[in-house]
Amino acid sequence: MTDYVDGYCERVGPGLWGEPLNSLSNLAFLVAAVLVWRLAEGDRTGRVLAALIGLVFVASSGFHLLATRWAAVADSGAILVFLLVYVVVFARRRWSRRWGWVAAPAFLALTAGTALLGGGLYLSALIALGVFAAVLAFARDAYWTHYVVAGAVFALSLSLRTLDRDVCAYVPAGTHFLWHLLNGVVLYLVSRALIRPQRTQRTQ
């Protein structure tokens, strides 16, 4: 688990600053966490989402600084925890508490299925964004546009993540840092789409 991981175009050797752009771009997650925390105010679940985004910041920063296998597992684990909590909260708030018990296993099954196709955790997240947008659009919920925008941004960020190693000859820094910057936007948008309706209900 302490094996060195050289998985990105920017990294040329061991050391904490082997990926300066990939490391610093994680600040996008910290900014998103702070914005979501402030937006949540009295919404306890919103504060949980903010804390989990903060965890993504810590785990991803650790991975790109240390470049070890255990740090890579922690990075993926933090993302998975956020996704599982999010789908449960979405199901409970948009449908019912009962659906919350189904949401996490359903997402894990989807992730297992997309993993067989080579998409893993990220393809299932993109599909989930499409499902959320469709569900809210059908219900005439104005926040469906948040998921459309988040899905479009995430599709772009996923493409840039995929291209990272392929463009090394032309872009020495790679494109992975853009994955971080764009995903900070995605996490803010999807968190806002859950928090704002609750705030509206409290003020009515």
Helices and strands as residue ranges (DSSP letters): H 20-24, H 27-40, H 44-66, H 69-94, H 97-116, H 120-138, H 144-163, G 164-167, H 176-203
